Structures are given as structure tokens and as C-alpha cells.
Amino acid sequence: MEKIQYRDEIVRLGEIMRTLGTRPSDRLGAKDSEYINQMDELIVLEQRRNGWFTEENVRKALKSFGDALTEESLISWLERYPDRNGEGRKVGLVLAGNIPLVGFHDILVTLVTGHSAIVKLSKDDSRLIPALFSAVPEIKGVQFTDRLSDFDAVIATGSGNTSRYFEHYFSKVPHIIRRNRTSVAVLTGEETVEELDNLADDIFAYFGLGCRNVTKVYMPQDFELDRLFNAFYKFKELANHNKYANNYDYHKALWMLNGEDLLENGFLIVKEDASIVSPVGTLFYERYSDIEALKQMLESRKDELQCIVGKGFVNFGEAQQPKLWDYADDIDTVEWLLNI
């Protein structure tokens, strides 16, 4: 792609996001601008509006995108694509809100491919994204709305139920409809302490609410669960978070009443279970004896998985640190948008 739309403006937005990705007390240099100070206040207020959006998690998301939005990264990402066919289109975006800024990438790919974005935000994440784009008014291609209309194509993210509605409602235009997915980890038993420590980040980042969070761990028959509990201990403070603790207490009480075989450490319940999706505050595991058979099984369920963490898969600790070219549901949205 010879011309990246809004390249300079997006790079500037990345610089702003990197600044906001650090706490004011950790910043060096000149006094922050009025805009940065206002954003700092907004970030602190987010947790009052949405208990899952802690200051730590919001700044984590800002830093992740900020680190990615450099001129070098943008060029490296987009240089392999051809120029867009035809004129720019109006692309409707229905964003999720399970973790901070989760829909930002869909806006980004729409802009860099020369289209304009008509954005319906999630009520759970309705303030951060508009506030970010207000810092770079030269980006004219984003419109926020309560109801999509007058669009040429759609990218929509929702639950299993809403995705069926989306399929029907947007059936007459080109569309990408995303459904619930999760991520799993595959252990070989040869993992280092550092790798298991990084796996803990894949499980607990954003309270485990993202589709890239690991909710199920596959392990060899002789793997010692204490190795995981040792790695998880650094997240013990999650027990003090009200919404997380409520989930933990609820499932602990429910499963104990049902006589389920559980292991727990005060902030996480670990349960052997065939399901690949464990609730917040819990982690499912399953033992295997044939790694090749396991890989075949996971391949057969690839439409349910966002990513697999482990040796030969996504590196430990990088599940919630996707690159710009790590596309949701493994659908190359840049290529798709270039050809609508």
C-alpha cells in the first residue's frame, strides 16, 4: 500500500497513547498539556463507570496500542498490501466493550485503508475512544453514532445471540460478523518458571475478560499443578476487586454445593473440565497423553479459538499483546477492506 491514509496523524495519536499508558507520577520531562491532564482524569473516572476498567487496565491498553502505532510499524504492517480498489466506502463498525479499547483496531484498519468509519460504541466503552480521536481533529474519517445507517459494509462484534441478529440485519452488504471466542494454552511440562509466569499474564490480564485471555490449560499427565499456583500468586490482589471476587465466590459456592472437585487459592478456582471456556475467577484444565491428537482436536475447534498459547504457538505472555497484523478471528481485515 503506497499511501497509508492518516499516517502522520495516527503516529501522533500513538505518541499520545504511549504518554497516557504511563501514570502521571512516572512521566519525565515537561509539564503535561491540558488535554493529557483531562484524559488522566477521564481514565481515573472510568472505574467508577465500569468497575472492570481499572486505571491499570486502561493504561495497559493505551500503552499496548501506543507502542504499536509507530511509523515504522505502520509501514512494516501495510507495505505488503496493494493499493485500495475504487473509492473509499462508509464502513459501519459495531464495537465490543469487554476490555478497554477492544474495538480500536477496527477503526484503525478502516482509516488506513482509505475508508470512513461510522462507529457504534459499546455502552461499556463509550468514552475513551472518542476522547482519543478528539486529540487529532485532522482525522476526519470517524463518526460516532447511536444507530448505524447509510453504510456500505459492516464489521460487527457481538455474542452468539447478537451475531445471529447481525447476520440477518446486515445480510445485504459486505460484512464480517464476529462471535464469542476464547484462547487456550498447551503445556509440554518443559516450561521454565519465566514462561509460566508469563502464562499467568495471559490468564489474568484484564481480569480474563478478553477473547485472547487463556481460559483453559492443557497439560501432560504428570504436570504438577503447584507450578501454576506458584506462577499465579503475583495476582493475589485480584481478591480485593469487588466484581472479580463476586464471580469467584459465586462459582466456588455453586461448585462446592454440587460436590465438584476443586482446587483454589483464595483468588482463583482451578477445575478439571472438558469445556474450553471458564468463567471469570476460574480456570479449567485438562490432561492429555498424545500431543498430536490434542493438536488435531484444537484444529477441529479453531472457529471457537482466538489463539493458542504455548511452544510452537503464540509465545507465553503475548496473548494480550497482539501485533497490528494479529487479526481477530484470523480474518485479514485490511485485505477485506481493500477489496470491498
C-alpha positions as CSV (number, residue, x, y, z in Angstrom):
1,M,0.0,0.0,0.0
2,E,1.8,3.1,-1.2
3,K,-0.3,5.6,0.7
4,I,-1.3,5.0,4.3
5,Q,-4.3,7.2,5.0
6,Y,-3.8,9.5,8.0
7,R,-0.3,8.1,8.6
8,D,1.2,11.1,10.3
9,E,-2.0,11.7,12.4
10,I,-2.1,8.0,13.5
11,V,1.6,8.2,14.5
12,R,0.8,11.3,16.6
13,L,-2.1,9.5,18.2
14,G,0.3,6.7,19.1
15,E,2.5,9.2,20.8
16,I,-0.4,10.4,22.9
17,M,-1.5,6.9,23.8
18,R,2.1,6.0,24.9
19,T,2.0,9.0,27.2
20,L,-1.3,8.1,28.6
21,G,-0.1,4.5,29.0
22,T,2.0,5.6,32.0
23,R,0.8,7.2,35.2
24,P,1.5,10.9,35.6
25,S,3.9,10.2,38.5
26,D,6.0,8.0,36.3
27,R,6.4,10.5,33.4
28,L,9.5,12.6,32.9
29,G,10.0,15.8,31.1
30,A,7.9,18.9,30.5
31,K,4.5,19.5,32.2
32,D,1.7,17.7,30.5
33,S,-0.7,19.5,28.2
34,E,-4.3,20.4,29.2
35,Y,-5.6,17.6,27.0
36,I,-3.3,15.0,28.7
37,N,-4.4,16.2,32.1
38,Q,-8.1,15.9,31.1
39,M,-7.5,12.4,29.8
40,D,-5.8,11.4,33.0
41,E,-9.0,12.5,34.9
42,L,-11.2,10.5,32.4
43,I,-9.1,7.4,32.9
44,V,-9.4,7.6,36.7
45,L,-13.2,8.1,36.3
46,E,-13.6,5.1,34.1
47,Q,-13.5,2.6,37.0
48,R,-16.5,4.4,38.7
49,R,-18.5,4.0,35.5
50,N,-17.3,0.5,34.7
51,G,-15.7,-1.5,37.5
52,W,-13.8,-3.7,35.1
53,F,-12.0,-0.7,33.6
54,T,-9.4,-0.1,36.3
55,E,-6.8,2.6,35.8
56,E,-4.2,-0.1,35.4
57,N,-6.1,-1.9,32.7
58,V,-7.0,1.2,30.8
59,R,-3.4,2.4,30.8
60,K,-2.3,-1.1,29.8
61,A,-4.5,-1.0,26.7
62,L,-3.3,2.5,25.8
63,K,0.3,1.5,26.1
64,S,-0.2,-1.6,24.0
65,F,-1.7,0.4,21.1
66,G,0.7,3.3,21.6
67,D,3.7,1.0,21.3
68,A,2.4,-0.4,18.1
69,L,1.5,2.9,16.4
70,T,4.9,4.0,15.2
71,E,5.6,5.0,11.6
72,E,8.0,2.0,11.3
73,S,5.3,-0.4,12.5
74,L,2.6,1.0,10.2
75,I,4.8,0.8,7.1
76,S,6.0,-2.7,8.1
77,W,2.4,-3.8,8.6
78,L,0.9,-2.4,5.4
79,E,3.7,-2.4,2.8
80,R,2.7,-5.9,1.6
81,Y,-0.8,-4.8,0.6
82,P,-1.7,-3.4,-2.8
83,D,-3.5,-0.1,-3.2
84,R,-7.2,0.0,-2.5
85,N,-9.6,-0.7,-5.3
86,G,-12.0,2.1,-6.1
87,E,-13.3,4.9,-3.9
88,G,-13.5,5.0,-0.1
89,R,-16.6,3.5,1.4
90,K,-18.6,4.1,4.6
91,V,-17.9,1.2,6.9
92,G,-20.2,0.6,9.9
93,L,-18.5,-0.7,13.0
94,V,-20.3,-2.3,15.9
95,L,-17.7,-2.4,18.7
96,A,-17.4,-4.7,21.7
97,G,-16.6,-3.3,25.2
98,N,-15.4,-6.3,27.2
99,I,-11.9,-4.8,27.7
100,P,-10.7,-1.2,27.2
101,L,-10.2,-0.1,23.5
102,V,-11.0,-3.5,22.2
103,G,-12.7,-2.0,19.1
104,F,-9.9,0.5,18.3
105,H,-8.2,-1.8,15.8
106,D,-11.3,-2.0,13.6
107,I,-11.4,1.8,13.4
108,L,-7.7,1.8,12.7
109,V,-7.9,-0.6,9.7
110,T,-10.8,1.3,8.3
111,L,-8.9,4.5,8.3
112,V,-5.6,3.3,7.0
113,T,-7.4,1.7,4.0
114,G,-9.0,4.9,3.0
115,H,-12.5,4.3,4.2
116,S,-14.6,6.3,6.7
117,A,-15.8,4.7,9.9
118,I,-19.4,5.0,11.2
119,V,-18.9,3.7,14.8
120,K,-21.5,2.4,17.2
121,L,-19.7,2.1,20.5
122,S,-20.4,-0.4,23.3
123,K,-22.1,1.2,26.3
124,D,-19.3,-0.3,28.4
125,D,-16.6,1.6,26.5
126,S,-18.2,4.7,25.1
127,R,-15.9,7.5,26.3
128,L,-12.2,6.6,25.8
129,I,-12.2,6.1,22.0
130,P,-14.0,9.4,21.2
131,A,-11.8,11.2,23.6
132,L,-8.7,9.9,21.9
133,F,-9.8,10.9,18.5
134,S,-10.7,14.4,19.7
135,A,-6.9,15.0,20.2
136,V,-6.3,14.6,16.5
137,P,-9.1,16.5,14.7
138,E,-7.3,16.2,11.4
139,I,-8.6,12.6,11.3
140,K,-12.0,13.3,9.6
141,G,-13.0,9.8,8.8
142,V,-14.6,8.8,12.1
143,Q,-18.2,9.4,13.0
144,F,-19.7,8.1,16.3
145,T,-23.4,7.3,16.3
146,D,-26.1,5.5,18.4
147,R,-27.6,3.8,15.4
148,L,-25.9,2.7,12.2
149,S,-27.3,4.0,8.9
150,D,-26.1,4.8,5.4
151,F,-23.2,2.3,5.3
152,D,-21.7,0.3,2.5
153,A,-20.1,-2.5,4.6
154,V,-20.1,-3.6,8.2
155,I,-17.8,-5.2,10.8
156,A,-19.8,-6.2,13.9
157,T,-18.7,-7.9,17.1
158,G,-21.2,-9.5,19.5
159,S,-22.2,-12.5,21.5
160,G,-23.5,-15.7,19.9
161,N,-27.1,-14.4,20.1
162,T,-26.4,-10.9,18.8
163,S,-24.3,-12.3,16.0
164,R,-27.3,-14.1,14.6
165,Y,-29.2,-10.9,14.6
166,F,-26.2,-9.1,12.9
167,E,-26.1,-11.8,10.2
168,H,-29.7,-11.1,9.3
169,Y,-29.7,-7.3,9.7
170,F,-26.5,-6.8,7.7
171,S,-27.0,-9.6,5.1
172,K,-27.4,-7.2,2.1
173,V,-24.0,-5.5,2.5
174,P,-20.5,-7.0,2.7
175,H,-19.9,-7.9,6.3
176,I,-17.7,-9.5,8.9
177,I,-19.6,-10.8,11.9
178,R,-17.5,-11.8,15.0
179,R,-18.8,-14.2,17.7
180,N,-17.6,-15.2,21.1
181,R,-14.2,-16.9,21.1
182,T,-11.6,-17.8,23.7
183,S,-8.0,-18.8,24.0
184,V,-6.2,-21.8,25.4
185,A,-2.7,-22.8,26.4
186,V,-0.9,-26.0,25.7
187,L,1.9,-27.0,28.1
188,T,4.6,-29.6,27.5
189,G,5.9,-29.9,31.0
190,E,9.2,-28.3,30.0
191,E,8.2,-24.7,30.6
192,T,10.5,-22.5,32.6
193,V,9.5,-20.5,35.7
194,E,9.5,-17.4,33.5
195,E,7.3,-18.9,30.8
196,L,4.7,-20.0,33.4
197,D,4.9,-16.5,35.0
198,N,4.1,-15.1,31.5
199,L,1.3,-17.5,31.1
200,A,-0.2,-16.0,34.3
201,D,-0.4,-12.7,32.4
202,D,-2.2,-14.4,29.6
203,I,-4.8,-15.7,32.0
204,F,-5.3,-12.7,34.3
205,A,-4.8,-9.6,32.1
206,Y,-8.0,-7.5,32.0
207,F,-9.4,-9.9,34.6
208,G,-9.6,-12.6,31.9
209,L,-12.4,-10.9,30.1
210,G,-10.8,-10.7,26.6
211,C,-11.1,-13.3,23.8
212,R,-7.3,-13.5,23.8
213,N,-7.3,-14.4,27.5
214,V,-6.4,-18.1,28.3
215,T,-9.4,-19.8,29.9
216,K,-8.3,-23.4,29.6
217,V,-4.9,-25.1,30.0
218,Y,-4.0,-28.5,28.5
219,M,-1.1,-30.2,30.3
220,P,0.7,-33.6,30.4
221,Q,-0.5,-36.3,32.7
222,D,2.4,-35.8,35.2
223,F,2.3,-32.0,35.2
224,E,2.3,-30.6,38.8
225,L,-0.4,-28.0,39.3
226,D,1.6,-26.4,42.1
227,R,3.8,-25.0,39.4
228,L,0.9,-23.0,38.1
229,F,-0.2,-21.8,41.5
230,N,3.3,-20.5,42.2
231,A,3.2,-18.5,39.0
232,F,-0.3,-17.2,39.7
233,Y,0.5,-15.8,43.2
234,K,1.5,-12.4,41.9
235,F,-2.1,-11.8,41.0
236,K,-3.4,-12.4,44.6
237,E,-4.6,-8.8,44.8
238,L,-7.5,-9.7,42.5
239,A,-9.3,-11.0,45.5
240,N,-9.7,-7.4,46.6
241,H,-11.5,-6.4,43.4
242,N,-15.3,-6.5,44.1
243,K,-16.6,-7.6,40.7
244,Y,-13.9,-10.2,40.3
245,A,-14.3,-11.5,43.8
246,N,-18.1,-11.8,43.3
247,N,-17.5,-14.1,40.4
248,Y,-15.0,-16.2,42.3
249,D,-17.3,-16.5,45.4
250,Y,-20.3,-17.4,43.3
251,H,-18.7,-20.2,41.4
252,K,-16.9,-21.5,44.4
253,A,-20.2,-21.8,46.3
254,L,-22.1,-23.3,43.3
255,W,-19.5,-25.9,42.6
256,M,-19.0,-26.9,46.2
257,L,-22.8,-27.4,46.6
258,N,-22.6,-29.6,43.5
259,G,-19.7,-31.6,45.0
260,E,-17.3,-30.6,42.3
261,D,-13.6,-31.5,42.7
262,L,-11.9,-28.1,43.0
263,L,-8.5,-26.5,43.8
264,E,-8.4,-22.9,44.9
265,N,-6.0,-20.4,46.4
266,G,-8.2,-17.5,47.6
267,F,-8.5,-15.8,44.2
268,L,-8.7,-18.5,41.5
269,I,-10.6,-21.8,41.3
270,V,-8.9,-24.4,39.2
271,K,-11.2,-27.2,37.9
272,E,-10.7,-30.2,35.6
273,D,-13.3,-29.7,32.9
274,A,-13.7,-30.6,29.2
275,S,-15.1,-27.1,28.4
276,I,-12.7,-24.6,26.9
277,V,-14.4,-21.5,28.4
278,S,-14.1,-21.0,32.1
279,P,-15.9,-18.2,34.0
280,V,-14.1,-15.2,35.4
281,G,-12.3,-16.1,38.6
282,T,-11.8,-19.7,37.5
283,L,-9.5,-21.7,35.2
284,F,-10.3,-25.1,33.5
285,Y,-7.6,-27.6,32.8
286,E,-7.4,-31.0,31.1
287,R,-4.6,-33.5,30.9
288,Y,-3.5,-35.2,27.7
289,S,-1.3,-38.1,26.7
290,D,-0.9,-37.6,23.0
291,I,0.2,-34.1,21.9
292,E,-0.6,-34.8,18.2
293,A,-4.1,-35.9,19.0
294,L,-4.6,-32.7,21.1
295,K,-3.4,-30.5,18.2
296,Q,-5.9,-32.2,15.8
297,M,-8.7,-31.7,18.3
298,L,-7.8,-28.0,18.7
299,E,-7.6,-27.6,14.9
300,S,-11.2,-29.1,14.7
301,R,-12.3,-26.4,17.1
302,K,-10.4,-23.5,15.6
303,D,-13.6,-21.5,14.9
304,E,-14.0,-21.3,18.7
305,L,-10.4,-20.2,19.4
306,Q,-8.8,-16.8,19.1
307,C,-5.3,-18.0,19.8
308,I,-3.4,-20.9,21.3
309,V,-0.5,-20.1,23.7
310,G,2.5,-22.4,24.1
311,K,5.7,-23.6,22.5
312,G,5.1,-23.6,18.7
313,F,2.1,-21.3,19.1
314,V,1.7,-17.8,20.5
315,N,4.6,-17.0,22.9
316,F,3.8,-17.1,26.6
317,G,2.9,-13.6,27.8
318,E,1.9,-12.3,24.4
319,A,-1.7,-13.3,24.1
320,Q,-2.9,-9.9,25.2
321,Q,-0.1,-8.1,23.3
322,P,-1.2,-8.6,19.7
323,K,0.7,-7.0,16.8
324,L,-1.1,-4.8,14.3
325,W,-1.3,-7.8,11.9
326,D,-2.7,-10.2,14.5
327,Y,-6.3,-10.1,13.2
328,A,-9.4,-11.1,15.2
329,D,-10.8,-14.5,14.1
330,D,-7.8,-14.8,11.8
331,I,-9.7,-12.7,9.2
332,D,-7.4,-10.2,7.4
333,T,-9.5,-7.1,7.7
334,V,-7.1,-4.9,5.8
335,E,-7.3,-7.2,2.7
336,W,-11.0,-7.4,3.1
337,L,-11.4,-3.6,3.3
338,L,-9.1,-3.0,0.4
339,N,-11.4,-5.1,-1.8
340,I,-15.0,-4.0,-0.8
